[in-house]
C-alpha cells in the first residue's frame, strides 16, 4: 500500500510539473521488459496509460481488439482481462474491477492503464524517480 501511495505521489508530481513550461520536466520513460514504449504514453488523472500493444512484449500473451464494441481482451495463461474504452469497469477473469481511469483511444491507438494490466498479468512495476522511468518486468 505504501508503494502505491509513493507511485501515485510521484506520478502526480510529474503531472503537475508538466503544466508549466514545455521544457520544465523531462519526459516520462516507460520500459516494458527492457524495451522502450516510445509513443502513445498518456498521464490521465495521475494514472499512466500506455498503448495496448506494449503488452505484446509479454510472453504467452494474446491481445484482441474489437473495434465494434471498443473492447480489448488480453489473455495470458489462466488470466483474461477485458476493458472497454470509456468504461471504468474492467474484468479480471469473472471479477469486476473498478479502474481509476478508463481505457481511451488516443491518436488512433488504444491506451490502457499501465499498472492495472501489468500487475494483473503478474508483472512487477517500479518507478525510478531519479531517471523519470517506469519499469515493467515480467
C-alpha positions in Angstrom: 0.0 0.0 0.0 2.9 2.4 0.9 4.5 1.6 -2.5 1.2 2.5 -4.4 0.9 5.7 -2.4 4.5 6.7 -3.3 3.9 5.9 -7.0 0.7 8.0 -7.0 2.6 10.9 -5.4 5.5 10.7 -8.0 3.1 10.5 -10.9 1.1 13.4 -9.5 4.3 15.5 -9.1 5.3 14.6 -12.7 1.9 15.6 -14.0 1.9 18.9 -12.1 5.4 19.8 -13.3 4.2 19.4 -16.9 1.7 22.2 -16.5 4.4 24.9 -16.5 6.7 25.5 -19.4 7.2 22.8 -22.0 10.9 22.3 -21.0 10.2 22.2 -17.2 10.0 18.4 -16.9 11.8 15.5 -18.5 9.7 13.1 -20.5 8.4 10.1 -18.6 10.1 6.9 -19.9 8.2 3.6 -19.9 10.3 0.4 -20.2 8.4 -2.9 -20.7 10.7 -5.9 -20.5 13.7 -3.6 -21.3 12.0 -2.2 -24.4 11.1 1.4 -24.5 7.4 2.4 -25.2 8.1 5.5 -27.3 4.7 6.7 -28.4 1.2 6.9 -27.0 2.1 7.3 -23.3 -0.5 9.5 -21.5 -1.0 10.7 -18.0 -4.7 11.0 -17.1 -5.8 11.9 -13.6 -2.4 10.9 -12.3 -2.5 7.5 -13.9 -0.2 6.3 -16.7 -1.8 4.9 -19.8 0.2 3.1 -22.5 -0.7 1.7 -25.9 -2.3 -1.8 -25.6 0.4 -3.1 -28.0 3.0 -2.5 -25.2 1.8 -5.8 -23.6 2.6 -7.8 -26.8 6.1 -7.9 -25.3 4.9 -10.3 -22.6 5.5 -14.0 -23.2 2.4 -16.1 -23.9 0.2 -13.1 -24.1 -2.5 -12.6 -26.7 -4.3 -9.4 -27.4 -7.6 -8.9 -29.2 -9.3 -5.7 -30.2 -13.0 -5.5 -31.2 -13.5 -2.1 -33.0 -17.3 -2.5 -33.0 -17.6 -2.9 -29.2 -14.4 -1.0 -28.5 -13.4 -3.8 -26.2 -9.8 -5.1 -25.6 -9.1 -8.6 -24.3 -5.7 -9.6 -23.0 -5.1 -13.2 -22.2 -2.1 -14.9 -20.6 -2.1 -18.4 -19.1 -5.3 -18.6 -17.0 -5.8 -14.7 -16.7 -8.2 -13.0 -19.0 -8.6 -9.2 -18.8 -11.4 -7.3 -20.6 -11.5 -3.5 -20.9 -14.0 -1.3 -22.8 -12.9 2.1 -24.0 -14.7 4.8 -21.9 -15.7 2.3 -19.1 -14.1 2.4 -15.7 -15.2 -1.3 -15.1 -12.7 -3.9 -16.2 -12.9 -7.7 -15.8 -10.2 -10.0 -14.5 -11.5 -13.4 -15.4 -15.0 -13.2 -13.9 -14.3 -10.5 -11.3 -15.4 -6.9 -12.0 -12.7 -4.3 -11.1 -13.2 -0.6 -10.8 -10.5 1.4 -12.5 -9.4 4.9 -11.6 -9.3 5.8 -15.3 -10.8 4.1 -18.3 -9.1 2.9 -21.4 -9.0 5.6 -24.2 -8.4 5.9 -27.9 -5.5 8.4 -28.4 -4.3 9.2 -31.9 -5.9 6.0 -33.2 -4.3 3.8 -30.6 -5.9 2.1 -27.6 -4.3 3.3 -24.4 -4.8 1.2 -21.2 -3.9 1.7 -17.5 -0.3 0.5 -17.2 -0.2 -0.7 -13.6 -3.6 -2.5 -13.7 -2.7 -4.5 -16.8 0.9 -5.2 -15.8 0.1 -6.4 -12.3 -2.9 -8.5 -13.5 -0.5 -10.3 -15.9 1.9 -10.9 -13.0 4.5 -8.3 -13.8 6.3 -6.0 -11.4 6.1 -2.2 -11.8 8.7 0.0 -10.3 9.4 3.7 -10.6 12.8 5.3 -10.7 12.1 9.0 -9.9 15.8 9.9 -10.4 15.6 9.0 -14.1 11.8 9.6 -14.5 11.4 6.0 -15.7 8.7 3.4 -15.0 10.0 -0.2 -15.3 7.6 -3.1 -16.1 9.2 -6.5 -15.8 7.6 -10.0 -16.1 
